[in-house]
Amino acid sequence: MNTHDTHPNSSPTLRPDPAEAPAAAEPAFAAFVAIDWADKQHAVVLRVAGQNQNERRLLPQTPEALSEWIAQLRERFGGRPVAVILEQKRGALLYALQPHEHLVLYPVNPQMSASFRQAFYCSGAKDDPTDAELQLDILLHHRDRLQAWHPEEPITRQLTLLVEGRRRFVADQVRLGNRQTQALKTYFPQALELVGKDVTSPMACAFLQKWPTLEAVQKVKPATLRNFYYAHHCRSENLIQERLQLVAKAQPLTTDKAIIAAQSLLVQCNARELAGLNPLVALYEKQIAQLFAQHADFAIWDSFPGVGEALGPRLAAAWGTQRERFAQALDMSCYSGIAPVKEQSGKGLWIHMRWACPKFLRQTFHEMAKCSLNKSQWARCYYHKQARLGKGHHTIIRALAFKWQRIMWRCWFDHVPYDNDKYLQSLQRTGSHLHAALQLTPT
């Protein structure tokens, strides 16, 4: 695996003064603006091209004030391009500035400004105007290390927000499910068998709202329980009989009324929250599926093994449709945090997992690689081969994700779906050790 942290835009050479000598690939900017975002007002610093003095002002965080200020910039500079740096890659300010073609936006990570501030103000002093000044300095003198923001087409942008929104609700489900399981174990562990393994399911939520204690469920007639299971699509006679027998023979874990009263209330509240989350996740999934079917690269991402209904849209959102954004597969590997980082000083060498990256993006590729093990023979073979070498599970999954990213990039860049036979032929053609191992692996 290539461990170098490279990027086509990460040239070490800095221009002496970009304000006076703009790069050939960018427009001749009429002015340079830095905005330090805040909830109530923004600190704005502006420098006109060719001048050395900065203009400072505070801008209220209202749509009217922003619109008036943007109109003033257009009128003042005759609609010529204005470079704007801001510490938002998504949010209200970026959404407000995005539609205006004369503004060229450079969103940066807040850590960049924080690092500059720490370097120049060791005391830790901080205020918004000073941060805006530092951002302007970055824009003027280090613009060759920045990328101008070009918004994706609407379907990809909407799909990105939807898959991230769905993931937040799923995370809430997991959190509440863990809390529910832990609560049941303290006073009513039999419920974990009576409702099945998934305590977040609609049946489990309905059951625990009706009968949050063993005493409550033991007062119910077997016919009522049977009807309940049938109504929630549990119709295996053997399973129903096992559960009815469990109810009849069950003994309480504790008879402490204080514990039972408090924990049963918690279980009921958790069940109600989970019951409300389930339709929300379903609503997100429905809209995601409809939008993904309309995506320009649907055929590409739907062709990869193991992606399913959840990961296909997430891959489409991760790669987008702008082929120039990732000139090579390694660009995505570094950006997503799948490629490791190499630190070397003197004779010391340390290779470790990348820490600074979009965590949801890295999780997407990690989950895709894991799911591919069930559908791809060569992926399973690769996993077992690495395991025999003593590699840990997550290390192998990241390495497998790195391989998948190279394949994805080629398919994405060439606008073609994944073809497993074609990939196996390429392994054979190059004399890959993986191909030789596949020949020894039973189908």
C-alpha positions as CSV (number, residue, x, y, z in Angstrom):
1,M,0.0,0.0,0.0
2,N,1.3,3.4,-0.9
3,T,1.7,5.4,2.3
4,H,2.8,8.8,1.0
5,D,0.5,11.7,1.8
6,T,0.5,13.3,-1.7
7,H,-2.0,15.5,-3.5
8,P,-1.8,17.1,-6.9
9,N,-2.4,20.5,-5.4
10,S,0.1,20.1,-2.6
11,S,3.1,21.8,-4.2
12,P,5.7,23.0,-1.7
13,T,6.5,26.1,-3.7
14,L,4.8,29.3,-2.5
15,R,4.2,32.3,-4.7
16,P,5.7,35.6,-3.4
17,D,2.5,37.5,-3.5
18,P,-0.6,36.0,-5.1
19,A,-2.5,39.2,-4.7
20,E,-0.1,40.8,-7.3
21,A,0.6,37.7,-9.3
22,P,-2.5,35.4,-9.5
23,A,-2.1,31.8,-10.8
24,A,-2.8,31.2,-14.5
25,A,-5.6,28.8,-13.7
26,E,-7.6,31.2,-11.6
27,P,-9.3,34.5,-12.6
28,A,-7.9,37.9,-12.0
29,F,-9.5,38.7,-8.6
30,A,-10.6,42.3,-8.0
31,A,-10.5,41.8,-4.2
32,F,-9.8,39.2,-1.5
33,V,-12.2,38.7,1.4
34,A,-11.9,36.7,4.7
35,I,-15.0,36.0,6.8
36,D,-14.9,34.7,10.3
37,W,-18.3,33.2,10.8
38,A,-20.3,33.6,14.0
39,D,-24.0,33.0,15.0
40,K,-24.8,36.7,15.4
41,Q,-22.3,38.6,13.3
42,H,-19.3,38.0,11.0
43,A,-16.0,39.7,11.1
44,V,-15.1,40.6,7.5
45,V,-11.7,41.7,6.3
46,L,-11.2,42.9,2.6
47,R,-8.2,43.8,0.6
48,V,-8.5,45.3,-2.9
49,A,-6.1,43.7,-5.4
50,G,-2.9,45.8,-5.8
51,Q,-3.3,47.5,-2.4
52,N,-1.7,46.9,1.0
53,Q,-4.4,48.2,3.3
54,N,-7.2,46.0,4.8
55,E,-10.8,47.1,5.2
56,R,-12.6,45.7,8.3
57,R,-16.3,45.6,9.2
58,L,-18.8,43.5,11.2
59,L,-21.6,42.0,9.2
60,P,-24.9,40.9,11.0
61,Q,-25.9,37.3,10.4
62,T,-29.2,38.0,8.7
63,P,-30.1,37.1,5.1
64,E,-30.9,40.8,4.4
65,A,-27.5,42.0,5.6
66,L,-25.7,39.3,3.6
67,S,-27.6,40.1,0.5
68,E,-27.0,43.8,0.8
69,W,-23.2,43.3,1.3
70,I,-23.0,40.9,-1.6
71,A,-24.7,43.4,-3.9
72,Q,-22.3,46.1,-2.7
73,L,-19.4,43.9,-3.7
74,R,-20.9,43.3,-7.1
75,E,-21.5,47.0,-7.7
76,R,-18.1,48.2,-6.3
77,F,-16.0,45.8,-8.4
78,G,-18.2,45.7,-11.5
79,G,-19.1,42.0,-11.2
80,R,-15.4,41.0,-11.4
81,P,-14.4,37.9,-9.4
82,V,-13.8,38.2,-5.7
83,A,-12.0,35.5,-3.7
84,V,-13.6,34.7,-0.4
85,I,-12.1,32.4,2.3
86,L,-14.3,31.1,5.1
87,E,-14.2,28.4,7.7
88,Q,-17.2,26.5,6.5
89,K,-17.5,23.6,4.1
90,R,-21.2,23.4,4.7
91,G,-23.6,25.7,6.5
92,A,-25.7,28.8,6.4
93,L,-22.9,31.2,5.3
94,L,-21.7,28.9,2.5
95,Y,-25.3,28.4,1.3
96,A,-25.9,32.1,1.2
97,L,-22.7,32.9,-0.8
98,Q,-23.0,29.9,-3.1
99,P,-25.4,31.2,-5.8
100,H,-23.4,34.4,-6.6
101,E,-21.1,33.7,-9.5
102,H,-18.8,36.6,-8.9
103,L,-17.7,35.1,-5.5
104,V,-15.0,32.4,-5.7
105,L,-15.2,30.5,-2.4
106,Y,-12.3,28.9,-0.6
107,P,-13.7,26.9,2.4
108,V,-11.0,25.8,4.8
109,N,-10.8,23.6,7.9
110,P,-11.0,25.6,11.1
111,Q,-7.9,23.8,12.3
112,M,-5.9,25.7,9.6
113,S,-6.7,29.1,11.1
114,A,-6.2,27.7,14.6
115,S,-2.8,26.5,13.7
116,F,-1.8,29.8,12.3
117,R,-3.2,31.6,15.4
118,Q,-1.2,29.3,17.7
119,A,2.0,30.0,15.7
120,F,1.6,33.8,15.7
121,Y,-0.2,34.3,19.1
122,C,1.5,31.9,21.6
123,S,-0.5,33.5,24.4
124,G,-3.7,31.9,23.1
125,A,-5.4,35.2,22.6
126,K,-8.3,35.0,20.2
127,D,-10.9,37.2,18.7
128,D,-12.9,37.1,15.5
129,P,-11.3,40.1,13.7
130,T,-7.8,38.6,14.3
131,D,-9.0,35.2,13.0
132,A,-10.3,37.0,9.8
133,E,-6.9,38.7,9.4
134,L,-5.2,35.3,9.6
135,Q,-7.5,33.8,7.1
136,L,-6.9,36.7,4.7
137,D,-3.2,36.1,5.0
138,I,-3.7,32.4,4.1
139,L,-5.8,33.4,1.1
140,L,-3.2,35.9,-0.1
141,H,0.0,34.0,0.4
142,H,-1.0,30.3,0.4
143,R,-3.8,30.1,-2.2
144,D,-1.8,27.6,-4.2
145,R,-2.5,25.1,-1.4
146,L,-6.3,25.8,-1.4
147,Q,-9.0,24.5,-3.7
148,A,-11.8,26.8,-4.9
149,W,-15.1,25.3,-4.1
150,H,-17.2,24.0,-7.0
151,P,-20.6,22.7,-5.9
152,E,-21.7,19.3,-7.1
153,E,-24.9,19.0,-9.2
154,P,-28.1,19.1,-7.2
155,I,-28.8,15.4,-7.0
156,T,-25.4,14.6,-5.5
157,R,-25.7,17.4,-3.0
158,Q,-29.1,16.3,-1.9
159,L,-28.0,12.7,-1.7
160,T,-25.0,13.7,0.5
161,L,-27.2,15.4,3.0
162,L,-29.8,12.6,3.0
163,V,-27.3,9.8,3.6
164,E,-25.6,11.8,6.4
165,G,-29.0,12.6,7.9
166,R,-30.1,9.0,7.8
167,R,-26.8,8.0,9.5
168,R,-27.5,10.3,12.4
169,F,-30.9,8.7,13.0
170,V,-29.4,5.2,12.7
171,A,-26.8,6.3,15.3
172,D,-29.6,7.4,17.6
173,Q,-31.2,3.9,17.1
174,V,-28.0,2.2,18.1
175,R,-27.5,4.4,21.1
176,L,-31.1,3.9,22.3
177,G,-30.9,0.2,21.5
178,N,-27.8,-0.2,23.7
179,R,-29.5,1.7,26.5
180,Q,-32.6,-0.5,26.1
181,T,-30.7,-3.7,26.3
182,Q,-28.7,-2.6,29.3
183,A,-31.9,-1.6,31.1
184,L,-33.7,-4.9,30.4
185,K,-30.7,-6.9,31.7
186,T,-31.1,-5.2,35.1
187,Y,-34.6,-6.4,35.8
188,F,-36.3,-8.2,32.9
189,P,-33.7,-10.2,30.8
190,Q,-36.3,-12.6,29.5
191,A,-37.6,-9.8,27.3
192,L,-34.5,-10.1,25.1
193,E,-35.7,-13.5,24.1
194,L,-39.4,-12.6,23.9
195,V,-38.8,-9.7,21.4
196,G,-35.9,-11.2,19.5
197,K,-32.3,-10.0,19.1
198,D,-33.3,-6.5,17.7
199,V,-34.7,-4.4,20.5
200,T,-35.2,-1.5,18.0
201,S,-37.6,-3.4,15.8
202,P,-41.3,-2.3,15.7
203,M,-42.4,-5.5,17.4
204,A,-40.0,-5.0,20.2
205,C,-41.1,-1.4,20.7
206,A,-44.8,-2.4,20.7
207,F,-44.2,-5.3,23.1
208,L,-42.2,-3.3,25.7
209,Q,-44.7,-0.5,25.6
210,K,-47.5,-2.9,26.4
211,W,-45.7,-5.2,28.8
212,P,-42.5,-3.6,30.3
213,T,-42.2,-6.1,33.2
214,L,-42.3,-9.8,33.6
215,E,-45.3,-9.5,35.9
216,A,-47.2,-7.7,33.2
217,V,-46.6,-10.2,30.5
218,Q,-47.3,-13.2,32.8
219,K,-50.8,-11.8,33.4
220,V,-51.6,-11.9,29.7
221,K,-53.5,-14.9,28.2
222,P,-51.4,-17.1,25.8
223,A,-53.9,-16.4,23.1
224,T,-53.3,-12.6,23.4
225,L,-49.6,-13.1,23.1
226,R,-50.1,-15.4,20.1
227,N,-52.3,-12.8,18.4
228,F,-49.7,-10.1,19.1
229,Y,-46.9,-12.1,17.5
230,Y,-49.1,-12.9,14.5
231,A,-50.0,-9.2,14.1
232,H,-46.2,-8.4,14.0
233,H,-45.4,-11.0,11.3
234,C,-43.9,-13.5,13.7
235,R,-45.8,-16.7,12.7
236,S,-43.3,-19.5,13.3
237,E,-45.2,-22.0,15.5
238,N,-42.1,-23.4,17.1
239,L,-40.8,-19.9,18.0
240,I,-44.1,-18.8,19.4
241,Q,-44.4,-22.0,21.6
242,E,-40.9,-21.4,22.9
243,R,-41.8,-17.9,23.9
244,L,-45.0,-18.9,25.5
245,Q,-43.3,-21.6,27.5
246,L,-40.6,-19.1,28.6
247,V,-43.3,-16.7,29.9
248,A,-45.0,-19.5,31.8
249,K,-41.7,-20.7,33.5
250,A,-39.9,-17.4,33.9
251,Q,-38.7,-16.3,37.3
252,P,-38.1,-12.6,38.1
253,L,-34.4,-11.5,38.3
254,T,-35.3,-9.1,41.1
255,T,-38.4,-8.3,43.2
256,D,-37.1,-4.9,44.3
257,K,-40.0,-2.6,43.4
258,A,-37.9,0.5,43.3
259,I,-35.6,-1.0,40.6
260,I,-38.5,-2.5,38.6
261,A,-40.5,0.8,38.6
262,A,-37.6,3.0,37.6
263,Q,-36.2,0.7,34.9
264,S,-39.6,-0.2,33.4
265,L,-40.3,3.5,32.9
266,L,-37.0,3.9,31.2
267,V,-37.7,0.9,29.0
268,Q,-41.1,2.3,28.0
269,C,-39.7,5.7,27.2
270,N,-36.9,4.1,25.1
271,A,-39.4,2.0,23.3
272,R,-41.5,5.1,22.4
273,E,-38.4,7.0,21.2
274,L,-37.4,4.0,19.1
275,A,-40.9,3.6,17.7
276,G,-40.7,7.2,16.5
277,L,-37.3,6.8,14.9
278,N,-38.2,3.7,12.8
279,P,-40.5,5.5,10.4
280,L,-38.1,8.4,10.1
281,V,-35.3,6.1,9.0
282,A,-37.7,4.4,6.6
283,L,-38.7,7.9,5.2
284,Y,-35.0,8.7,4.6
285,E,-34.3,5.4,3.0
286,K,-37.3,5.8,0.6
287,Q,-36.1,9.3,-0.5
288,I,-32.5,8.1,-0.8
289,A,-33.5,5.1,-3.0
290,Q,-35.6,7.4,-5.3
291,L,-32.8,9.9,-5.6
292,F,-30.1,7.3,-6.1
293,A,-32.0,5.8,-9.0
294,Q,-31.8,9.2,-10.7
295,H,-28.1,9.7,-10.1
296,A,-25.9,9.9,-13.2
297,D,-23.5,7.2,-11.8
298,F,-26.2,4.8,-10.4
299,A,-25.1,1.9,-12.7
300,I,-21.5,2.3,-11.5
301,W,-22.1,2.2,-7.7
302,D,-24.9,-0.3,-7.9
303,S,-22.5,-2.8,-9.6
304,F,-20.1,-3.3,-6.7
305,P,-20.6,-6.4,-4.6
306,G,-22.1,-6.0,-1.2
307,V,-23.1,-2.3,-1.4
308,G,-26.8,-2.9,-0.9
309,E,-29.4,-0.1,-0.5
310,A,-27.4,1.8,2.1
311,L,-23.8,1.9,0.8
312,G,-24.5,2.4,-2.9
313,P,-25.9,5.9,-2.3
314,R,-23.1,6.7,0.1
315,L,-20.5,5.8,-2.5
316,A,-22.2,8.0,-5.0
317,A,-22.2,10.9,-2.6
318,A,-18.6,10.2,-1.6
319,W,-17.2,10.3,-5.2
320,G,-19.6,12.8,-6.7
321,T,-19.6,13.5,-10.4
322,Q,-16.7,15.9,-10.7
323,R,-13.9,13.7,-12.2
324,E,-11.3,16.4,-11.9
325,R,-11.7,16.5,-8.1
326,F,-9.8,13.2,-7.7
327,A,-7.1,13.0,-10.4
328,Q,-5.9,9.6,-9.2
329,A,-7.2,6.9,-6.8
330,L,-4.6,8.0,-4.1
331,D,-6.3,11.4,-3.8
332,M,-9.5,9.7,-2.5
333,S,-7.5,7.3,-0.3
334,C,-5.7,10.2,1.4
335,Y,-8.8,12.4,1.7
336,S,-11.0,9.6,3.1
337,G,-8.4,8.5,5.6
338,I,-8.0,5.0,4.2
339,A,-4.4,5.5,3.1
340,P,-2.0,5.5,6.1
341,V,0.4,8.3,7.0
342,K,4.2,7.9,7.0
343,E,6.2,9.9,9.5
344,Q,9.9,9.9,9.1
345,S,12.6,11.8,11.0
346,G,16.2,10.8,10.7
347,K,16.4,7.0,11.1
348,G,12.9,6.8,12.7
349,L,10.0,5.7,10.6
350,W,6.4,5.4,11.8
351,I,3.4,4.4,9.7
352,H,0.0,4.8,11.3
353,M,-3.7,5.3,10.5
354,R,-4.7,8.7,9.3
355,W,-6.5,10.6,12.1
356,A,-7.5,13.9,10.4
357,C,-10.2,12.9,7.8
358,P,-13.9,13.0,7.3
359,K,-14.9,10.2,9.6
360,F,-18.2,9.4,7.9
361,L,-16.4,9.1,4.6
362,R,-13.8,6.7,6.0
363,Q,-16.6,4.7,7.6
364,T,-18.3,4.4,4.2
365,F,-15.3,2.7,2.6
366,H,-14.6,0.6,5.7
367,E,-18.1,-0.7,5.7
368,M,-18.1,-1.4,2.0
369,A,-14.9,-3.4,2.3
370,K,-16.4,-5.4,5.1
371,C,-19.6,-6.1,3.3
372,S,-17.7,-7.2,0.1
373,L,-16.4,-10.2,2.0
374,N,-19.8,-11.8,1.7
375,K,-20.1,-11.3,-2.0
376,S,-16.6,-11.2,-3.5
377,Q,-14.4,-14.4,-3.6
378,W,-11.2,-12.5,-4.2
379,A,-11.9,-10.1,-1.3
380,R,-12.4,-13.1,1.1
381,C,-9.2,-14.7,-0.3
382,Y,-7.3,-11.4,0.3
383,Y,-8.7,-11.1,3.9
384,H,-7.7,-14.7,4.8
385,K,-4.3,-14.3,3.2
386,Q,-3.6,-11.2,5.3
387,A,-5.0,-12.8,8.4
388,R,-2.5,-15.7,8.1
389,L,0.3,-13.1,8.0
390,G,-0.9,-11.9,11.5
391,K,-2.6,-8.7,10.5
392,G,-5.5,-7.4,12.6
393,H,-9.1,-7.3,11.4
394,H,-9.4,-3.5,11.0
395,T,-6.0,-3.2,9.4
396,I,-7.0,-5.8,6.8
397,I,-10.3,-4.1,6.2
398,R,-8.6,-0.7,5.6
399,A,-6.1,-2.4,3.2
400,L,-9.0,-4.1,1.4
401,A,-10.8,-0.7,1.2
402,F,-7.6,0.8,-0.3
403,K,-7.7,-1.9,-3.1
404,W,-11.4,-1.3,-3.6
405,Q,-10.8,2.5,-4.0
406,R,-8.4,1.9,-6.8
407,I,-10.9,-0.2,-8.6
408,M,-13.7,2.3,-7.9
409,W,-11.6,5.1,-9.2
410,R,-11.0,3.4,-12.5
411,C,-14.7,2.5,-12.9
412,W,-15.8,6.0,-11.9
413,F,-13.2,7.8,-14.0
414,D,-14.1,5.7,-17.1
415,H,-17.8,5.8,-16.5
416,V,-18.1,2.0,-16.5
417,P,-19.7,-0.4,-14.0
418,Y,-17.6,-2.9,-12.0
419,D,-16.9,-6.2,-13.9
420,N,-15.6,-8.9,-11.6
421,D,-14.4,-11.2,-14.5
422,K,-12.5,-8.3,-16.0
423,Y,-10.7,-7.7,-12.7
424,L,-9.8,-11.3,-12.3
425,Q,-8.4,-11.3,-15.8
426,S,-6.2,-8.3,-14.9
427,L,-5.0,-10.2,-11.8
428,Q,-4.0,-13.1,-14.0
429,R,-2.4,-10.9,-16.6
430,T,-0.2,-9.2,-14.1
431,G,0.8,-12.4,-12.3
432,S,-0.8,-11.3,-9.0
433,H,-0.2,-13.4,-5.9
434,L,-3.9,-13.0,-5.2
435,H,-4.8,-14.7,-8.5
436,A,-2.5,-17.6,-7.6
437,A,-4.2,-17.9,-4.2
438,L,-7.6,-17.8,-5.8
439,Q,-6.8,-20.9,-7.8
440,L,-6.1,-22.8,-4.6
441,T,-9.3,-21.6,-2.9
442,P,-12.5,-23.7,-3.3
443,T,-15.4,-21.8,-4.8
